[in-house]
Amino acid sequence: MDYHQIITLESGKRGGRPCICGLRNTVSDVLEHLASGMSHTEIVENFPELTEADIDACLSFAADRERTIGRLPTDV
């Protein structure tokens, strides 16, 4: 998924953290909801400003960021 039209970075909004375009919901907010066990449906029901596409964009953004950050150090 191409998240570039959905996830934005604005220096004056939420401390410059990645947000859903036009909203104050951050990628980390959505990821925390998912990590706590909320389903996509529950997130959309609790935060009706969000869509399934927004949630998918957050996951794609996180996966892309993980690839660019690199691996965790390993004990040798």
N, CA, C and O atoms as a Tinker XYZ file with bonds, in Angstrom:
   304  protein
     1  N      0.851000   -1.192000    0.000000    73     2
     2  CA     0.000000    0.000000    0.000000    64     1     3
     3  C      0.887000    1.242000    0.000000    63     2     4     5
     4  O      1.900000    1.294000    0.698000    81     3
     5  N      0.500000    2.231000   -0.783000    73     3     6
     6  CA     1.215000    3.507000   -0.788000    64     5     7
     7  C      0.569000    4.424000    0.247000    63     6     8     9
     8  O     -0.514000    4.967000    0.026000    81     7
     9  N      1.242000    4.584000    1.361000    73     7    10
    10  CA     0.705000    5.371000    2.478000    64     9    11
    11  C      1.014000    6.859000    2.358000    63    10    12    13
    12  O      0.551000    7.641000    3.188000    81    11
    13  N      1.764000    7.267000    1.373000    73    11    14
    14  CA     2.257000    8.649000    1.285000    64    13    15
    15  C      1.159000    9.701000    1.163000    63    14    16    17
    16  O      1.384000   10.861000    1.508000    81    15
    17  N     -0.008000    9.328000    0.687000    73    15    18
    18  CA    -1.118000   10.282000    0.601000    64    17    19
    19  C     -1.950000   10.313000    1.880000    63    18    20    21
    20  O     -2.803000   11.183000    2.055000    81    19
    21  N     -1.694000    9.353000    2.775000    73    19    22
    22  CA    -2.489000    9.255000    3.999000    64    21    23
    23  C     -1.699000    9.692000    5.226000    63    22    24    25
    24  O     -2.251000   10.350000    6.107000    81    23
    25  N     -0.436000    9.344000    5.299000    73    23    26
    26  CA     0.404000    9.680000    6.459000    64    25    27
    27  C      1.196000   10.948000    6.144000    63    26    28    29
    28  O      1.878000   11.026000    5.122000    81    27
    29  N      1.099000   11.934000    7.026000    73    27    30
    30  CA     1.808000   13.200000    6.822000    64    29    31
    31  C      2.657000   13.543000    8.036000    63    30    32    33
    32  O      2.409000   13.070000    9.145000    81    31
    33  N      3.653000   14.369000    7.801000    73    31    34
    34  CA     4.506000   14.895000    8.865000    64    33    35
    35  C      4.422000   16.414000    8.817000    63    34    36    37
    36  O      4.786000   17.036000    7.820000    81    35
    37  N      3.939000   17.000000    9.904000    73    35    38
    38  CA     3.839000   18.457000    9.998000    64    37    39
    39  C      4.506000   18.873000   11.304000    63    38    40    41
    40  O      4.138000   18.403000   12.381000    81    39
    41  N      5.484000   19.753000   11.196000    73    39    42
    42  CA     6.277000   20.105000   12.378000    64    41    43
    43  C      5.448000   20.669000   13.523000    63    42    44    45
    44  O      5.801000   20.448000   14.682000    81    43
    45  N      4.370000   21.382000   13.253000    73    43    46
    46  CA     3.582000   21.992000   14.312000    64    45    47
    47  C      2.431000   21.140000   14.819000    63    46    48    49
    48  O      1.670000   21.579000   15.682000    81    47
    49  N      2.294000   19.937000   14.299000    73    47    50
    50  CA     1.163000   19.079000   14.681000    64    49    51
    51  C      1.674000   17.848000   15.416000    63    50    52    53
    52  O      2.484000   17.082000   14.892000    81    51
    53  N      1.184000   17.674000   16.645000    73    51    54
    54  CA     1.522000   16.511000   17.476000    64    53    55
    55  C      3.037000   16.297000   17.563000    63    54    56    57
    56  O      3.523000   15.167000   17.507000    81    55
    57  N      3.759000   17.391000   17.697000    73    55    58
    58  CA     5.212000   17.309000   17.873000    64    57    59
    59  C      5.959000   16.798000   16.659000    63    58    60    61
    60  O      7.078000   16.298000   16.780000    81    59
    61  N      5.350000   16.918000   15.485000    73    59    62
    62  CA     6.010000   16.479000   14.260000    64    61    63
    63  C      5.937000   14.980000   14.026000    63    62    64    65
    64  O      6.583000   14.455000   13.120000    81    63
    65  N      5.153000   14.293000   14.841000    73    63    66
    66  CA     5.021000   12.842000   14.660000    64    65    67
    67  C      4.136000   12.547000   13.455000    63    66    68    69
    68  O      3.283000   13.361000   13.104000    81    67
    69  N      4.327000   11.394000   12.818000    73    67    70
    70  CA     3.512000   11.029000   11.665000    64    69    71
    71  C      2.037000   10.914000   12.041000    63    70    72    73
    72  O      1.684000   10.214000   12.991000    81    71
    73  N      1.177000   11.605000   11.288000    73    71    74
    74  CA    -0.263000   11.633000   11.549000    64    73    75
    75  C     -1.042000   11.204000   10.319000    63    74    76    77
    76  O     -0.527000   11.202000    9.201000    81    75
    77  N     -2.300000   10.840000   10.553000    73    75    78
    78  CA    -3.223000   10.592000    9.454000    64    77    79
    79  C     -3.562000   11.960000    8.858000    63    78    80    81
    80  O     -3.886000   12.896000    9.588000    81    79
    81  N     -3.488000   12.068000    7.546000    73    79    82
    82  CA    -3.704000   13.335000    6.855000    64    81    83
    83  C     -5.019000   14.001000    7.278000    63    82    84    85
    84  O     -6.087000   13.392000    7.216000    81    83
    85  N     -4.918000   15.252000    7.707000    73    83    86
    86  CA    -6.085000   16.027000    8.089000    64    85    87
    87  C     -6.589000   15.758000    9.493000    63    86    88    89
    88  O     -7.546000   16.387000    9.943000    81    87
    89  N     -5.952000   14.829000   10.188000    73    87    90
    90  CA    -6.381000   14.477000   11.535000    64    89    91
    91  C     -5.226000   14.648000   12.527000    63    90    92    93
    92  O     -4.076000   14.839000   12.130000    81    91
    93  N     -5.548000   14.578000   13.807000    73    91    94
    94  CA    -4.518000   14.635000   14.836000    64    93    95
    95  C     -4.149000   13.245000   15.350000    63    94    96    97
    96  O     -3.333000   13.121000   16.263000    81    95
    97  N     -4.737000   12.206000   14.775000    73    95    98
    98  CA    -4.418000   10.837000   15.149000    64    97    99
    99  C     -3.039000   10.483000   14.597000    63    98   100   101
   100  O     -2.785000   10.639000   13.402000    81    99
   101  N     -2.154000   10.008000   15.468000    73    99   102
   102  CA    -0.820000    9.637000   15.013000    64   101   103
   103  C     -0.763000    8.162000   14.631000    63   102   104   105
   104  O     -1.613000    7.360000   15.018000    81   103
   105  N      0.254000    7.840000   13.870000    73   103   106
   106  CA     0.506000    6.440000   13.535000    64   105   107
   107  C      0.681000    5.645000   14.824000    63   106   108   109
   108  O      0.137000    4.549000   14.952000    81   107
   109  N      1.429000    6.183000   15.772000    73   107   110
   110  CA     1.652000    5.448000   17.021000    64   109   111
   111  C      0.362000    5.252000   17.805000    63   110   112   113
   112  O      0.210000    4.230000   18.474000    81   111
   113  N     -0.579000    6.205000   17.744000    73   111   114
   114  CA    -1.881000    6.015000   18.389000    64   113   115
   115  C     -2.558000    4.760000   17.837000    63   114   116   117
   116  O     -3.027000    3.907000   18.589000    81   115
   117  N     -2.597000    4.670000   16.521000    73   115   118
   118  CA    -3.266000    3.542000   15.863000    64   117   119
   119  C     -2.541000    2.233000   16.186000    63   118   120   121
   120  O     -3.181000    1.225000   16.483000    81   119
   121  N     -1.209000    2.249000   16.127000    73   119   122
   122  CA    -0.446000    1.038000   16.430000    64   121   123
   123  C     -0.650000    0.597000   17.873000    63   122   124   125
   124  O     -0.722000   -0.600000   18.152000    81   123
   125  N     -0.742000    1.547000   18.786000    73   123   126
   126  CA    -0.987000    1.208000   20.193000    64   125   127
   127  C     -2.363000    0.562000   20.363000    63   126   128   129
   128  O     -2.511000   -0.379000   21.143000    81   127
   129  N     -3.362000    1.055000   19.646000    73   127   130
   130  CA    -4.690000    0.448000   19.706000    64   129   131
   131  C     -4.636000   -0.998000   19.210000    63   130   132   133
   132  O     -5.209000   -1.897000   19.826000    81   131
   133  N     -3.945000   -1.210000   18.099000    73   131   134
   134  CA    -3.816000   -2.563000   17.564000    64   133   135
   135  C     -3.053000   -3.458000   18.533000    63   134   136   137
   136  O     -3.445000   -4.601000   18.766000    81   135
   137  N     -1.967000   -2.940000   19.097000    73   135   138
   138  CA    -1.152000   -3.723000   20.027000    64   137   139
   139  C     -1.917000   -4.086000   21.296000    63   138   140   141
   140  O     -1.639000   -5.108000   21.923000    81   139
   141  N     -2.872000   -3.253000   21.670000    73   139   142
   142  CA    -3.661000   -3.532000   22.868000    64   141   143
   143  C     -4.752000   -4.568000   22.606000    63   142   144   145
   144  O     -5.453000   -4.987000   23.526000    81   143
   145  N     -4.889000   -4.977000   21.345000    73   143   146
   146  CA    -5.844000   -6.016000   21.008000    64   145   147
   147  C     -7.098000   -5.534000   20.306000    63   146   148   149
   148  O     -7.976000   -6.339000   19.995000    81   147
   149  N     -7.202000   -4.241000   20.050000    73   147   150
   150  CA    -8.374000   -3.740000   19.335000    64   149   151
   151  C     -8.331000   -4.219000   17.888000    63   150   152   153
   152  O     -7.267000   -4.251000   17.269000    81   151
   153  N     -9.482000   -4.588000   17.357000    73   151   154
   154  CA    -9.581000   -4.965000   15.953000    64   153   155
   155  C     -9.729000   -3.700000   15.111000    63   154   156   157
   156  O     -9.973000   -2.613000   15.634000    81   155
   157  N     -9.579000   -3.862000   13.819000    73   155   158
   158  CA    -9.793000   -2.727000   12.905000    64   157   159
   159  C    -11.193000   -2.167000   13.101000    63   158   160   161
   160  O    -11.390000   -0.953000   13.161000    81   159
   161  N    -12.162000   -3.069000   13.200000    73   159   162
   162  CA   -13.557000   -2.654000   13.365000    64   161   163
   163  C    -13.739000   -1.859000   14.653000    63   162   164   165
   164  O    -14.415000   -0.830000   14.651000    81   163
   165  N    -13.155000   -2.313000   15.739000    73   163   166
   166  CA   -13.268000   -1.600000   17.015000    64   165   167
   167  C    -12.638000   -0.222000   16.941000    63   166   168   169
   168  O    -13.174000    0.735000   17.499000    81   167
   169  N    -11.507000   -0.110000   16.259000    73   167   170
   170  CA   -10.844000    1.192000   16.125000    64   169   171
   171  C    -11.741000    2.152000   15.356000    63   170   172   173
   172  O    -11.932000    3.294000   15.774000    81   171
   173  N    -12.294000    1.693000   14.228000    73   171   174
   174  CA   -13.164000    2.552000   13.413000    64   173   175
   175  C    -14.429000    2.919000   14.186000    63   174   176   177
   176  O    -14.917000    4.042000   14.066000    81   175
   177  N    -14.962000    1.994000   14.970000    73   175   178
   178  CA   -16.157000    2.297000   15.773000    64   177   179
   179  C    -15.854000    3.335000   16.852000    63   178   180   181
   180  O    -16.667000    4.224000   17.105000    81   179
   181  N    -14.682000    3.224000   17.488000    73   179   182
   182  CA   -14.312000    4.145000   18.563000    64   181   183
   183  C    -13.767000    5.471000   18.047000    63   182   184   185
   184  O    -13.847000    6.487000   18.736000    81   183
   185  N    -13.222000    5.463000   16.854000    73   183   186
   186  CA   -12.644000    6.668000   16.252000    64   185   187
   187  C    -13.201000    6.784000   14.833000    63   186   188   189
   188  O    -12.504000    6.466000   13.870000    81   187
   189  N    -14.457000    7.239000   14.695000    73   187   190
   190  CA   -15.121000    7.226000   13.386000    64   189   191
   191  C    -14.455000    8.097000   12.327000    63   190   192   193
   192  O    -14.778000    7.988000   11.144000    81   191
   193  N    -13.538000    8.953000   12.737000    73   191   194
   194  CA   -12.808000    9.746000   11.753000    64   193   195
   195  C    -11.792000    8.894000   10.988000    63   194   196   197
   196  O    -11.305000    9.301000    9.933000    81   195
   197  N    -11.476000    7.715000   11.522000    73   195   198
   198  CA   -10.515000    6.823000   10.878000    64   197   199
   199  C    -11.227000    5.836000    9.966000    63   198   200   201
   200  O    -12.386000    5.480000   10.182000    81   199
   201  N    -10.501000    5.404000    8.941000    73   199   202
   202  CA   -11.018000    4.401000    8.007000    64   201   203
   203  C    -10.111000    3.182000    8.034000    63   202   204   205
   204  O     -9.008000    3.222000    8.580000    81   203
   205  N    -10.586000    2.108000    7.440000    73   203   206
   206  CA    -9.762000    0.901000    7.295000    64   205   207
   207  C     -8.482000    1.240000    6.518000    63   206   208   209
   208  O     -7.405000    0.738000    6.840000    81   207
   209  N     -8.607000    2.085000    5.506000    73   207   210
   210  CA    -7.433000    2.484000    4.712000    64   209   211
   211  C     -6.418000    3.228000    5.579000    63   210   212   213
   212  O     -5.212000    3.066000    5.390000    81   211
   213  N     -6.887000    4.035000    6.519000    73   211   214
   214  CA    -5.980000    4.744000    7.428000    64   213   215
   215  C     -5.199000    3.755000    8.283000    63   214   216   217
   216  O     -3.994000    3.912000    8.479000    81   215
   217  N     -5.885000    2.738000    8.790000    73   215   218
   218  CA    -5.228000    1.727000    9.622000    64   217   219
   219  C     -4.202000    0.964000    8.795000    63   218   220   221
   220  O     -3.082000    0.735000    9.252000    81   219
   221  N     -4.575000    0.571000    7.587000    73   219   222
   222  CA    -3.636000   -0.124000    6.703000    64   221   223
   223  C     -2.427000    0.752000    6.381000    63   222   224   225
   224  O     -1.303000    0.258000    6.305000    81   223
   225  N     -2.657000    2.048000    6.193000    73   223   226
   226  CA    -1.553000    2.973000    5.907000    64   225   227
   227  C     -0.599000    3.044000    7.101000    63   226   228   229
   228  O      0.617000    3.098000    6.918000    81   227
   229  N     -1.141000    3.045000    8.312000    73   227   230
   230  CA    -0.293000    3.065000    9.512000    64   229   231
   231  C      0.576000    1.822000    9.587000    63   230   232   233
   232  O      1.760000    1.902000    9.917000    81   231
   233  N     -0.011000    0.676000    9.282000    73   231   234
   234  CA     0.759000   -0.563000    9.287000    64   233   235
   235  C      1.838000   -0.555000    8.209000    63   234   236   237
   236  O      2.965000   -0.983000    8.457000    81   235
   237  N      1.505000   -0.078000    7.027000    73   235   238
   238  CA     2.488000    0.003000    5.945000    64   237   239
   239  C      3.611000    0.970000    6.285000    63   238   240   241
   240  O      4.781000    0.691000    6.024000    81   239
   241  N      3.248000    2.117000    6.873000    73   239   242
   242  CA     4.244000    3.098000    7.288000    64   241   243
   243  C      5.200000    2.475000    8.305000    63   242   244   245
   244  O      6.417000    2.617000    8.193000    81   243
   245  N      4.634000    1.782000    9.303000    73   243   246
   246  CA     5.459000    1.168000   10.342000    64   245   247
   247  C      6.383000    0.098000    9.757000    63   246   248   249
   248  O      7.549000    0.006000   10.142000    81   247
   249  N      5.866000   -0.706000    8.834000    73   247   250
   250  CA     6.690000   -1.736000    8.202000    64   249   251
   251  C      7.816000   -1.109000    7.393000    63   250   252   253
   252  O      8.950000   -1.588000    7.430000    81   251
   253  N      7.512000   -0.050000    6.671000    73   251   254
   254  CA     8.531000    0.635000    5.875000    64   253   255
   255  C      9.588000    1.258000    6.771000    63   254   256   257
   256  O     10.783000    1.176000    6.484000    81   255
   257  N      9.150000    1.874000    7.848000    73   255   258
   258  CA    10.093000    2.492000    8.787000    64   257   259
   259  C     10.987000    1.443000    9.427000    63   258   260   261
   260  O     12.182000    1.671000    9.613000    81   259
   261  N     10.421000    0.308000    9.761000    73   259   262
   262  CA    11.198000   -0.786000   10.353000    64   261   263
   263  C     12.282000   -1.255000    9.388000    63   262   264   265
   264  O     13.412000   -1.520000    9.799000    81   263
   265  N     11.938000   -1.357000    8.111000    73   263   266
   266  CA    12.937000   -1.769000    7.115000    64   265   267
   267  C     14.067000   -0.761000    7.001000    63   266   268   269
   268  O     15.221000   -1.145000    6.809000    81   267
   269  N     13.753000    0.520000    7.116000    73   267   270
   270  CA    14.783000    1.553000    6.939000    64   269   271
   271  C     15.625000    1.756000    8.186000    63   270   272   273
   272  O     16.776000    2.179000    8.084000    81   271
   273  N     15.081000    1.467000    9.357000    73   271   274
   274  CA    15.855000    1.627000   10.592000    64   273   275
   275  C     16.910000    0.543000   10.709000    63   274   276   277
   276  O     18.008000    0.794000   11.206000    81   275
   277  N     16.593000   -0.633000   10.265000    73   275   278
   278  CA    17.567000   -1.708000   10.321000    64   277   279
   279  C     17.236000   -2.714000   11.401000    63   278   280   281
   280  O     16.159000   -2.701000   11.997000    81   279
   281  N     18.191000   -3.575000   11.630000    73   279   282
   282  CA    17.977000   -4.655000   12.573000    64   281   283
   283  C     18.402000   -4.258000   13.975000    63   282   284   285
   284  O     19.191000   -3.335000   14.174000    81   283
   285  N     17.856000   -4.982000   14.939000    73   283   286
   286  CA    18.290000   -4.817000   16.313000    64   285   287
   287  C     19.686000   -5.397000   16.456000    63   286   288   289
   288  O     20.033000   -6.360000   15.771000    81   287
   289  N     20.484000   -4.822000   17.336000    73   287   290
   290  CA    21.812000   -5.414000   17.563000    64   289   291
   291  C     21.654000   -6.819000   18.152000    63   290   292   293
   292  O     20.724000   -7.089000   18.912000    81   291
   293  N     22.565000   -7.687000   17.790000    73   291   294
   294  CA    22.527000   -9.052000   18.309000    64   293   295
   295  C     23.749000   -9.303000   19.172000    63   294   296   297
   296  O     24.813000   -8.721000   18.962000    81   295
   297  N     23.575000  -10.171000   20.136000    73   295   298
   298  CA    24.717000  -10.564000   20.977000    64   297   299
   299  C     25.589000  -11.519000   20.174000    63   298   300   301
   300  O     25.094000  -12.461000   19.556000    81   299
   301  N     26.853000  -11.271000   20.192000    73   299   302
   302  CA    27.783000  -12.135000   19.445000    64   301   303
   303  C     28.611000  -12.937000   20.408000    63   302   304
   304  O     29.455000  -13.727000   19.986000    81   303
